[in-house]
Amino acid sequence: MNDPQHVAKHVKTYLMVFGALIVGTILTVAVYFKHFESVALAIAIALIIATVKASLVAGFFMHLVSERKTIYIIMAFTAFFFVGLMALTIWAMNDSPALSGSTQRAPHATVAPAQHVP
């Protein structure tokens, strides 16, 4: 297991992943400085790059590439519920009860007229 060829193979893989992460970081900075017509497009591109980088880190540096099928099923359920909770949060972001303080202002305070003393 400790033969030099086996170790060299893993080191080469880690260096390639490291290079891909550097390229991803450069792309992220380039997207930041590139002004797109739509902010949503820039955010979508940045999120795609971040997802690829996170997948590389989880797959190779956390050794999830060589894990069993059960781990992938658990990760899929986690991602599904995370996306669902985020979608519910965004969907309900502008909901508020009809009589909450955010939709109505408090009545103006009235001041009793002062007594004029000569």
C-alpha positions as CSV (number, residue, x, y, z in Angstrom):
1,M,0.0,0.0,0.0
2,N,2.9,2.4,0.6
3,D,4.6,1.8,-2.8
4,P,5.9,5.0,-4.4
5,Q,3.7,4.6,-7.5
6,H,0.5,4.4,-5.5
7,V,1.5,7.5,-3.5
8,A,2.6,9.4,-6.6
9,K,-0.8,8.7,-8.2
10,H,-2.6,10.2,-5.3
11,V,-0.3,13.2,-5.1
12,K,-0.8,13.8,-8.8
13,T,-4.6,13.7,-8.3
14,Y,-4.4,16.1,-5.4
15,L,-2.3,18.5,-7.4
16,M,-4.7,18.4,-10.3
17,V,-7.6,19.1,-7.9
18,F,-5.6,21.9,-6.4
19,G,-5.0,23.4,-9.8
20,A,-8.7,23.1,-10.7
21,L,-9.5,25.0,-7.4
22,I,-7.1,27.7,-8.3
23,V,-8.7,28.1,-11.7
24,G,-12.1,28.2,-10.1
25,T,-10.9,30.9,-7.7
26,I,-9.6,32.9,-10.7
27,L,-12.9,32.5,-12.5
28,T,-14.8,33.6,-9.4
29,V,-12.7,36.8,-9.2
30,A,-13.2,37.3,-13.0
31,V,-17.0,37.0,-12.6
32,Y,-16.8,39.6,-9.8
33,F,-15.0,42.2,-12.0
34,K,-17.0,41.4,-15.2
35,H,-20.2,43.5,-15.2
36,F,-23.1,41.4,-16.6
37,E,-26.3,42.9,-17.8
38,S,-28.2,41.0,-15.1
39,V,-27.1,40.6,-11.5
40,A,-29.0,37.3,-11.3
41,L,-26.8,36.0,-14.2
42,A,-23.6,36.9,-12.3
43,I,-24.9,35.3,-9.1
44,A,-25.9,32.1,-11.0
45,I,-22.4,31.8,-12.6
46,A,-20.7,32.4,-9.3
47,L,-22.9,29.8,-7.6
48,I,-22.1,27.3,-10.3
49,I,-18.4,27.8,-9.9
50,A,-18.7,27.6,-6.1
51,T,-20.7,24.3,-6.4
52,V,-18.0,22.8,-8.7
53,K,-15.3,23.8,-6.3
54,A,-17.2,22.5,-3.3
55,S,-17.8,19.2,-5.1
56,L,-14.1,18.9,-5.8
57,V,-13.2,19.5,-2.2
58,A,-15.8,17.1,-0.9
59,G,-15.0,14.5,-3.5
60,F,-11.3,14.3,-3.3
61,F,-10.0,16.0,-0.1
62,M,-12.8,14.5,2.0
63,H,-12.5,11.2,0.1
64,L,-16.2,11.0,-0.8
65,V,-15.3,9.8,-4.3
66,S,-14.5,6.3,-2.9
67,E,-17.4,6.1,-0.5
68,R,-20.4,3.7,-0.8
69,K,-23.7,4.4,-2.4
70,T,-25.4,5.0,1.0
71,I,-23.3,8.2,1.5
72,Y,-24.5,9.5,-1.9
73,I,-28.2,8.8,-1.0
74,I,-27.8,10.6,2.3
75,M,-26.2,13.6,0.6
76,A,-28.9,13.7,-2.0
77,F,-31.6,13.8,0.7
78,T,-29.7,16.5,2.5
79,A,-29.4,18.6,-0.7
80,F,-33.1,18.0,-1.5
81,F,-34.3,19.2,1.9
82,F,-31.8,22.1,1.9
83,V,-33.1,23.3,-1.5
84,G,-36.7,22.8,-0.3
85,L,-36.2,24.9,2.9
86,M,-34.5,27.7,1.0
87,A,-37.3,27.7,-1.5
88,L,-39.9,27.9,1.3
89,T,-37.9,30.7,2.9
90,I,-37.7,32.7,-0.3
91,W,-41.4,32.0,-1.1
92,A,-42.5,33.3,2.3
93,M,-40.1,36.2,2.5
94,N,-42.7,38.9,1.8
95,D,-45.6,37.2,3.7
96,S,-46.7,39.1,6.8
97,P,-49.9,39.0,8.9
98,A,-52.5,41.6,8.0
99,L,-52.3,43.6,11.2
100,S,-48.6,43.3,12.0
101,G,-46.5,46.2,12.8
102,S,-44.6,46.0,9.5
103,T,-47.7,46.8,7.5
104,Q,-49.3,49.5,9.7
105,R,-47.9,52.5,11.4
106,A,-48.6,53.4,15.0
107,P,-51.1,56.4,15.4
108,H,-49.5,59.7,15.9
109,A,-49.3,60.9,19.5
110,T,-51.4,63.9,20.4
111,V,-50.2,66.5,22.8
112,A,-52.6,68.3,25.1
113,P,-52.4,72.1,24.6
114,A,-50.2,73.7,27.3
115,Q,-51.9,76.1,29.8
116,H,-50.8,79.6,29.2
117,V,-49.6,81.2,32.4
118,P,-49.1,85.0,32.4
